[in-house]
Amino acid sequence: MRKFVCERIAVPWSEIQLPSQQWLLLRKFVCERIAVPWSEIELHRSPRGRAKSAMAGRLLLRKFVCERIAVPWSEIQLARSPRGKPYLVLPEVGRLLLRKFVCERIAVPWSEIQLARSPRGKPYLVLPEATTTHTPPLSREAQRWSFNISHQGEYAVLAAEQGLQVGVDVMKTTMPGSSSVSQFFRIMTRQFTEYEWSVIQSSGSERQQLAAFYRHWALKESFIKAIGTGLGFNLQRAEFHLSPQPVTEEQGQHRTMMHLDEEEEHSWRFEECLLDADHHVAVALGLHSPPPAGQPRCPSPPPPTAFTHLTFGDLIAQATPLSEEDPAYWDGFQSKGEAPQRQSSRAPSE
């Protein structure tokens, strides 16, 4: 019973000793009213048995990220390193990439940027209204921007284009954690066509086969993210025929072709590059509707655009606070004493 409550209802083991309904109500309140993600909530009991939060430091960090880095409270995701140091997780960095792009390329002030997600999870810009903001309505050119983000390994990436559907995916070539390469491939058999598997498994060493596997996977994911269909799409419907030239860190490629439902697809193009030896990126660019018969495929491909490496300082260079700094909040936090030690419930010996 305790195992079920801990794993399925996400109540920490140490909290299950009390009536779980009370703790669930408390966690629900903290999650909904204080906007702390469920997995970050920590509750304890005081020496007198009163429930209290152990999240003051985390709330202070979230307040700093919200006010000084200008990330909306509901978008903040924090984690801890193996040594306990807090940091922003990669999805958070992806959101900062989006905000930087919107601020610099679409000219929406940082503090007025509103991002949302479609029902299928694809990010989009909520257009500002001239009646409620100092910013004029976006031009038609600005409204034609599409963008997408991805993160894995040591990178978060953003791709954007005007007038086209955009999807991007970054994959890190890693050895399977708990199985051999052959067992891993057997588990993933249904994700690729026979032709794709023949290309993957004829790539050379196990490391090279994994690199080919993740290259194909990034291509498929970039297409799925561009059309916004999510996990319901049958990956075998999209078969990729790779560019004959290899992808290197110095030179990207844009000659990979996709066959959709066994027919060559002319309304999409795919750009590929390596961020380093282990991280492969694929960008899908597609027309919003198929071209008329006889028309050329998706706009004539220029050389693939190289990704620009940004530091955290670059990401927040134009960030503006979402609210005024509140020194009293820090003063109040700093004045609090250390949490008292839990008192023993046993009476002292005579």
NORQUIZI-V495661 format. One record per residue. N is the residue number from 1. PHI is phi in whole degrees, 0 to 359 (999 if undefined). PSI is psi in whole degrees, 0 to 359 (* if undefined). NEAR is the number of other ideal C-beta (glycine too) atoms within 8 Angstrom. Layout:
n->(N | N)
phi->(PHI | PHI)
psi->(PSI | PSI)
near->(NEAR | NEAR)
This chain:
n->(1 | 2 | 3 | 4 | 5 | 6 | 7 | 8 | 9 | 10 | 11 | 12 | 13 | 14 | 15 | 16 | 17 | 18 | 19 | 20 | 21 | 22 | 23 | 24 | 25 | 26 | 27 | 28 | 29 | 30 | 31 | 32 | 33 | 34 | 35 | 36 | 37 | 38 | 39 | 40 | 41 | 42 | 43 | 44 | 45 | 46 | 47 | 48 | 49 | 50 | 51 | 52 | 53 | 54 | 55 | 56 | 57 | 58 | 59 | 60 | 61 | 62 | 63 | 64 | 65 | 66 | 67 | 68 | 69 | 70 | 71 | 72 | 73 | 74 | 75 | 76 | 77 | 78 | 79 | 80 | 81 | 82 | 83 | 84 | 85 | 86 | 87 | 88 | 89 | 90 | 91 | 92 | 93 | 94 | 95 | 96 | 97 | 98 | 99 | 100 | 101 | 102 | 103 | 104 | 105 | 106 | 107 | 108 | 109 | 110 | 111 | 112 | 113 | 114 | 115 | 116 | 117 | 118 | 119 | 120 | 121 | 122 | 123 | 124 | 125 | 126 | 127 | 128 | 129 | 130 | 131 | 132 | 133 | 134 | 135 | 136 | 137 | 138 | 139 | 140 | 141 | 142 | 143 | 144 | 145 | 146 | 147 | 148 | 149 | 150 | 151 | 152 | 153 | 154 | 155 | 156 | 157 | 158 | 159 | 160 | 161 | 162 | 163 | 164 | 165 | 166 | 167 | 168 | 169 | 170 | 171 | 172 | 173 | 174 | 175 | 176 | 177 | 178 | 179 | 180 | 181 | 182 | 183 | 184 | 185 | 186 | 187 | 188 | 189 | 190 | 191 | 192 | 193 | 194 | 195 | 196 | 197 | 198 | 199 | 200 | 201 | 202 | 203 | 204 | 205 | 206 | 207 | 208 | 209 | 210 | 211 | 212 | 213 | 214 | 215 | 216 | 217 | 218 | 219 | 220 | 221 | 222 | 223 | 224 | 225 | 226 | 227 | 228 | 229 | 230 | 231 | 232 | 233 | 234 | 235 | 236 | 237 | 238 | 239 | 240 | 241 | 242 | 243 | 244 | 245 | 246 | 247 | 248 | 249 | 250 | 251 | 252 | 253 | 254 | 255 | 256 | 257 | 258 | 259 | 260 | 261 | 262 | 263 | 264 | 265 | 266 | 267 | 268 | 269 | 270 | 271 | 272 | 273 | 274 | 275 | 276 | 277 | 278 | 279 | 280 | 281 | 282 | 283 | 284 | 285 | 286 | 287 | 288 | 289 | 290 | 291 | 292 | 293 | 294 | 295 | 296 | 297 | 298 | 299 | 300 | 301 | 302 | 303 | 304 | 305 | 306 | 307 | 308 | 309 | 310 | 311 | 312 | 313 | 314 | 315 | 316 | 317 | 318 | 319 | 320 | 321 | 322 | 323 | 324 | 325 | 326 | 327 | 328 | 329 | 330 | 331 | 332 | 333 | 334 | 335 | 336 | 337 | 338 | 339 | 340 | 341 | 342 | 343 | 344 | 345 | 346 | 347 | 348 | 349 | 350)
phi->(999 | 298 | 297 | 297 | 297 | 293 | 275 | 266 | 257 | 62 | 264 | 308 | 307 | 292 | 268 | 289 | 295 | 262 | 307 | 299 | 298 | 297 | 291 | 296 | 296 | 296 | 297 | 299 | 296 | 297 | 293 | 275 | 266 | 259 | 62 | 261 | 307 | 309 | 290 | 265 | 287 | 232 | 236 | 222 | 250 | 286 | 304 | 267 | 91 | 270 | 292 | 213 | 271 | 250 | 245 | 303 | 297 | 293 | 295 | 297 | 295 | 297 | 297 | 297 | 299 | 293 | 276 | 266 | 262 | 65 | 257 | 307 | 308 | 291 | 264 | 287 | 231 | 244 | 216 | 234 | 288 | 305 | 266 | 91 | 277 | 286 | 206 | 283 | 282 | 302 | 304 | 293 | 297 | 300 | 293 | 295 | 301 | 300 | 295 | 298 | 298 | 297 | 294 | 275 | 263 | 256 | 64 | 261 | 306 | 309 | 288 | 254 | 289 | 235 | 251 | 219 | 236 | 292 | 305 | 259 | 93 | 274 | 287 | 210 | 270 | 282 | 292 | 290 | 256 | 297 | 281 | 238 | 214 | 282 | 274 | 291 | 303 | 293 | 290 | 300 | 297 | 295 | 288 | 275 | 289 | 239 | 212 | 205 | 232 | 208 | 208 | 193 | 62 | 261 | 229 | 239 | 231 | 228 | 232 | 214 | 203 | 266 | 77 | 229 | 286 | 229 | 219 | 222 | 214 | 244 | 231 | 258 | 284 | 226 | 286 | 302 | 286 | 237 | 212 | 284 | 298 | 296 | 294 | 300 | 296 | 296 | 297 | 264 | 308 | 285 | 276 | 229 | 279 | 300 | 298 | 297 | 295 | 295 | 290 | 298 | 280 | 254 | 276 | 121 | 293 | 301 | 298 | 292 | 295 | 296 | 299 | 293 | 300 | 290 | 295 | 298 | 297 | 298 | 297 | 297 | 296 | 298 | 292 | 298 | 291 | 293 | 274 | 72 | 270 | 76 | 287 | 284 | 278 | 283 | 298 | 287 | 293 | 255 | 249 | 254 | 248 | 290 | 300 | 293 | 275 | 289 | 270 | 232 | 292 | 272 | 222 | 276 | 227 | 221 | 254 | 292 | 246 | 246 | 255 | 255 | 53 | 71 | 239 | 298 | 263 | 258 | 263 | 229 | 228 | 230 | 251 | 230 | 203 | 250 | 282 | 205 | 297 | 251 | 248 | 256 | 239 | 236 | 240 | 259 | 232 | 221 | 292 | 288 | 217 | 301 | 289 | 299 | 303 | 88 | 280 | 293 | 294 | 316 | 337 | 312 | 286 | 283 | 304 | 305 | 283 | 285 | 283 | 259 | 282 | 238 | 271 | 299 | 299 | 298 | 298 | 253 | 301 | 253 | 292 | 235 | 302 | 277 | 207 | 292 | 296 | 239 | 301 | 297 | 296 | 293 | 300 | 295 | 294 | 293 | 281 | 286 | 284 | 296 | 298 | 294 | 291 | 297 | 274 | 290 | 279 | 277 | 289 | 297 | 289 | 291)
psi->(313 | 321 | 319 | 312 | 320 | 313 | 322 | 328 | 356 | 37 | 121 | 145 | 319 | 344 | 346 | 344 | 339 | 164 | 114 | 332 | 322 | 316 | 323 | 320 | 318 | 314 | 320 | 319 | 312 | 320 | 315 | 321 | 329 | 352 | 39 | 126 | 143 | 317 | 344 | 353 | 132 | 124 | 141 | 174 | 141 | 169 | 335 | 7 | 7 | 134 | 139 | 162 | 145 | 31 | 16 | 315 | 319 | 321 | 322 | 317 | 318 | 321 | 318 | 312 | 321 | 312 | 319 | 328 | 351 | 42 | 124 | 142 | 316 | 345 | 351 | 130 | 122 | 152 | 177 | 142 | 167 | 337 | 7 | 5 | 128 | 149 | 161 | 133 | 163 | 322 | 326 | 319 | 322 | 320 | 323 | 322 | 315 | 314 | 320 | 316 | 313 | 320 | 315 | 321 | 329 | 353 | 39 | 125 | 142 | 315 | 347 | 2 | 129 | 117 | 145 | 176 | 143 | 167 | 338 | 10 | 6 | 130 | 147 | 161 | 126 | 118 | 134 | 150 | 131 | 337 | 343 | 7 | 160 | 350 | 132 | 161 | 147 | 144 | 165 | 322 | 318 | 324 | 346 | 357 | 135 | 147 | 162 | 152 | 159 | 156 | 137 | 153 | 234 | 9 | 148 | 136 | 154 | 139 | 142 | 150 | 152 | 134 | 6 | 156 | 140 | 135 | 143 | 146 | 136 | 134 | 139 | 130 | 112 | 151 | 144 | 141 | 318 | 12 | 167 | 168 | 318 | 319 | 319 | 316 | 323 | 321 | 326 | 13 | 317 | 353 | 345 | 159 | 169 | 320 | 314 | 319 | 325 | 323 | 315 | 311 | 354 | 18 | 352 | 229 | 169 | 320 | 317 | 324 | 319 | 320 | 318 | 322 | 308 | 333 | 313 | 318 | 317 | 321 | 313 | 316 | 321 | 320 | 315 | 320 | 327 | 318 | 347 | 30 | 340 | 203 | 349 | 353 | 132 | 111 | 336 | 346 | 330 | 112 | 130 | 136 | 108 | 154 | 140 | 337 | 140 | 154 | 129 | 171 | 334 | 334 | 120 | 175 | 151 | 21 | 7 | 136 | 150 | 135 | 118 | 121 | 44 | 12 | 137 | 130 | 122 | 355 | 9 | 146 | 155 | 129 | 136 | 147 | 166 | 129 | 324 | 191 | 338 | 345 | 114 | 136 | 136 | 136 | 125 | 130 | 120 | 151 | 151 | 338 | 150 | 146 | 152 | 158 | 135 | 349 | 153 | 163 | 183 | 137 | 137 | 125 | 120 | 173 | 141 | 138 | 130 | 146 | 147 | 127 | 131 | 143 | 170 | 323 | 321 | 320 | 322 | 16 | 325 | 11 | 142 | 144 | 142 | 344 | 166 | 147 | 141 | 87 | 330 | 330 | 314 | 318 | 318 | 319 | 317 | 332 | 348 | 140 | 169 | 151 | 131 | 150 | 144 | 130 | 144 | 141 | 351 | 143 | 146 | 149 | 148 | *)
near->(4 | 7 | 6 | 8 | 11 | 12 | 6 | 6 | 8 | 7 | 12 | 7 | 7 | 5 | 10 | 12 | 4 | 8 | 5 | 11 | 6 | 9 | 14 | 10 | 8 | 10 | 12 | 8 | 9 | 13 | 12 | 7 | 6 | 8 | 7 | 12 | 7 | 8 | 5 | 9 | 12 | 9 | 12 | 8 | 8 | 9 | 7 | 4 | 5 | 6 | 9 | 8 | 9 | 8 | 11 | 9 | 6 | 12 | 10 | 11 | 10 | 12 | 9 | 9 | 12 | 14 | 13 | 9 | 10 | 13 | 12 | 7 | 8 | 5 | 9 | 12 | 9 | 14 | 8 | 7 | 8 | 3 | 4 | 6 | 6 | 9 | 8 | 10 | 9 | 9 | 9 | 13 | 13 | 13 | 12 | 13 | 14 | 13 | 14 | 14 | 12 | 12 | 13 | 8 | 8 | 11 | 6 | 12 | 9 | 11 | 8 | 10 | 11 | 7 | 13 | 7 | 8 | 9 | 4 | 7 | 7 | 9 | 10 | 8 | 10 | 7 | 7 | 12 | 7 | 8 | 4 | 5 | 8 | 4 | 8 | 4 | 7 | 9 | 6 | 5 | 6 | 9 | 8 | 8 | 11 | 11 | 12 | 14 | 14 | 13 | 11 | 9 | 9 | 4 | 10 | 12 | 13 | 12 | 11 | 10 | 10 | 7 | 6 | 12 | 11 | 14 | 15 | 16 | 13 | 16 | 14 | 11 | 10 | 8 | 7 | 9 | 5 | 3 | 7 | 6 | 10 | 6 | 9 | 10 | 13 | 7 | 7 | 9 | 8 | 6 | 8 | 11 | 7 | 5 | 8 | 11 | 11 | 8 | 11 | 13 | 8 | 6 | 10 | 5 | 6 | 7 | 8 | 9 | 14 | 12 | 11 | 11 | 11 | 12 | 14 | 14 | 11 | 15 | 16 | 12 | 13 | 15 | 15 | 13 | 14 | 13 | 10 | 9 | 7 | 8 | 3 | 4 | 10 | 4 | 10 | 9 | 8 | 12 | 12 | 13 | 8 | 8 | 9 | 4 | 7 | 4 | 12 | 6 | 7 | 3 | 6 | 11 | 13 | 12 | 8 | 12 | 9 | 14 | 12 | 9 | 5 | 5 | 6 | 6 | 9 | 9 | 10 | 13 | 11 | 16 | 13 | 17 | 13 | 11 | 11 | 6 | 5 | 7 | 15 | 16 | 16 | 14 | 13 | 16 | 14 | 13 | 10 | 6 | 5 | 6 | 10 | 5 | 3 | 3 | 5 | 5 | 7 | 12 | 6 | 4 | 10 | 5 | 6 | 12 | 6 | 6 | 8 | 4 | 4 | 8 | 6 | 7 | 6 | 8 | 12 | 11 | 7 | 8 | 11 | 8 | 10 | 8 | 6 | 5 | 6 | 8 | 6 | 6 | 9 | 9 | 8 | 8 | 9 | 6 | 5 | 6 | 4 | 3 | 5 | 8 | 5 | 6 | 6 | 4 | 3 | 4 | 3 | 4 | 3 | 2)
